[in-house]
């Protein structure tokens, strides 16, 4: 499943938690299908409003004079540190895309990479400052807490790891989903699975919905017209779902997508 956002007021808010406060190294991944829309739009951000500290964020602008998708962070009073790719050429409207970004601390700087559909698209780009956590909510569907810049995209499979995954792992995540790389997985909302939106990583960082509608899940990989559902197995009552350890159980119980 997935969730569609209306571009004017829909978003999902996930309360701040230590497992979402990432630094040193991390990975952020999700599927999205953007519409044609003007101006800046936010996809997944842990960012205070305006020119304030940003733990991590993904925004885009399709306007002809801008045409960017940005993977960014901002430490305190410092400048935004951004790795950008052209939007129209790489993330065309009306098509499903898989974004995956990694950050790795390198002394007093940070290396960023962007993968599209399992392949490296941009980076490594070495930027000043280290990524620093903040105490604001993680939001899906707009650029920052209390701000506008809502997306009209359809989004699915939003996941975070507390380490920078490898190129081989990026491809595995694209083709087989977050459970293909369970090590370091700290947040995973499939989207479209309930209200509140459940966190399948086991950390119970559930999402509060404001609007949104359930949509069809993206197909995964050029060789397949289906995916394996990427479901978890539930732990003790109230503890939230956790990844399936047995790959045969995973395959056998999830051959057809939800």
MOURTA-V152392 format. One record per backbone hydrogen bond with DSSP energy under -0.5 kcal/mol. NH is the residue of the N-H (numbers start at 1). CO is the residue of the C=O. E is the energy in kcal/mol with one decimal. If there is no record, write none. Layout:
nh:NH co:CO e:E
nh:NH co:CO e:E
This chain:
nh:2 co:215 e:-1.6
nh:3 co:155 e:-2.4
nh:4 co:213 e:-3.2
nh:5 co:153 e:-2.3
nh:7 co:151 e:-1.5
nh:11 co:210 e:-2.0
nh:12 co:140 e:-2.3
nh:13 co:208 e:-2.2
nh:14 co:138 e:-3.0
nh:20 co:17 e:-1.5
nh:21 co:17 e:-0.7
nh:21 co:18 e:-0.7
nh:22 co:20 e:-1.1
nh:24 co:131 e:-0.6
nh:25 co:23 e:-3.4
nh:26 co:103 e:-1.9
nh:27 co:161 e:-1.9
nh:28 co:101 e:-2.4
nh:29 co:159 e:-2.4
nh:30 co:99 e:-2.2
nh:31 co:156 e:-2.9
nh:32 co:97 e:-2.4
nh:33 co:154 e:-2.5
nh:34 co:95 e:-0.5
nh:37 co:35 e:-0.7
nh:41 co:60 e:-2.5
nh:42 co:149 e:-2.6
nh:43 co:58 e:-2.7
nh:44 co:58 e:-0.8
nh:45 co:139 e:-2.6
nh:46 co:56 e:-2.9
nh:48 co:53 e:-1.9
nh:52 co:48 e:-0.5
nh:52 co:50 e:-0.7
nh:54 co:74 e:-1.9
nh:55 co:46 e:-2.3
nh:56 co:46 e:-0.7
nh:57 co:72 e:-1.3
nh:58 co:44 e:-1.8
nh:59 co:70 e:-1.7
nh:60 co:41 e:-2.6
nh:61 co:68 e:-2.6
nh:62 co:37 e:-0.5
nh:62 co:39 e:-0.6
nh:66 co:63 e:-1.9
nh:67 co:63 e:-1.7
nh:68 co:61 e:-2.1
nh:69 co:85 e:-2.2
nh:70 co:59 e:-3.3
nh:71 co:83 e:-2.5
nh:72 co:57 e:-2.5
nh:72 co:70 e:-0.5
nh:73 co:81 e:-1.8
nh:74 co:54 e:-2.6
nh:76 co:74 e:-0.7
nh:78 co:75 e:-2.5
nh:81 co:73 e:-3.2
nh:82 co:80 e:-0.5
nh:83 co:71 e:-2.5
nh:84 co:82 e:-0.5
nh:85 co:69 e:-2.0
nh:87 co:67 e:-0.9
nh:90 co:86 e:-0.7
nh:90 co:87 e:-0.5
nh:91 co:87 e:-3.7
nh:94 co:34 e:-3.5
nh:95 co:92 e:-1.0
nh:97 co:32 e:-2.1
nh:99 co:30 e:-2.8
nh:99 co:97 e:-0.6
nh:100 co:115 e:-1.9
nh:101 co:28 e:-2.9
nh:102 co:113 e:-2.0
nh:103 co:26 e:-2.5
nh:104 co:111 e:-2.1
nh:105 co:24 e:-3.4
nh:106 co:109 e:-3.3
nh:108 co:106 e:-0.5
nh:109 co:106 e:-1.4
nh:110 co:127 e:-2.6
nh:111 co:104 e:-3.0
nh:112 co:110 e:-0.5
nh:112 co:125 e:-2.2
nh:113 co:102 e:-1.9
nh:114 co:122 e:-2.6
nh:115 co:100 e:-3.5
nh:116 co:119 e:-2.9
nh:117 co:98 e:-2.3
nh:119 co:116 e:-1.9
nh:121 co:114 e:-3.1
nh:122 co:114 e:-1.9
nh:124 co:112 e:-0.5
nh:125 co:112 e:-2.0
nh:127 co:110 e:-3.0
nh:127 co:125 e:-0.6
nh:129 co:108 e:-1.2
nh:138 co:14 e:-2.4
nh:139 co:45 e:-3.1
nh:140 co:12 e:-2.5
nh:141 co:43 e:-2.6
nh:141 co:139 e:-0.5
nh:143 co:148 e:-1.3
nh:145 co:47 e:-2.4
nh:147 co:144 e:-1.8
nh:151 co:141 e:-2.4
nh:154 co:33 e:-1.7
nh:155 co:3 e:-2.8
nh:156 co:31 e:-2.0
nh:157 co:190 e:-2.0
nh:158 co:189 e:-2.2
nh:159 co:29 e:-2.7
nh:159 co:157 e:-0.5
nh:160 co:187 e:-2.4
nh:161 co:27 e:-2.3
nh:162 co:184 e:-2.2
nh:165 co:163 e:-0.7
nh:170 co:166 e:-2.1
nh:171 co:167 e:-1.7
nh:172 co:168 e:-1.9
nh:173 co:169 e:-2.6
nh:174 co:170 e:-1.9
nh:175 co:171 e:-2.3
nh:176 co:172 e:-3.0
nh:177 co:173 e:-2.0
nh:180 co:177 e:-2.1
nh:181 co:178 e:-1.8
nh:182 co:179 e:-0.6
nh:185 co:182 e:-2.0
nh:186 co:160 e:-2.6
nh:187 co:160 e:-1.4
nh:189 co:158 e:-2.6
nh:190 co:188 e:-0.6
nh:196 co:207 e:-0.6
nh:197 co:207 e:-2.5
nh:200 co:188 e:-3.7
nh:200 co:198 e:-0.6
nh:202 co:199 e:-0.8
nh:206 co:204 e:-1.5
nh:207 co:197 e:-2.7
nh:208 co:13 e:-3.1
nh:209 co:207 e:-0.5
nh:210 co:11 e:-2.3
nh:213 co:4 e:-1.8
nh:215 co:2 e:-2.4
nh:224 co:221 e:-1.3
nh:230 co:228 e:-0.5
nh:231 co:228 e:-0.5
nh:233 co:242 e:-2.4
nh:235 co:240 e:-1.3
nh:239 co:236 e:-2.6
nh:242 co:233 e:-2.5
nh:247 co:245 e:-0.7
nh:250 co:246 e:-2.2
nh:251 co:247 e:-2.7
nh:252 co:248 e:-3.0
nh:253 co:249 e:-2.3
nh:254 co:250 e:-0.8
nh:254 co:251 e:-0.5
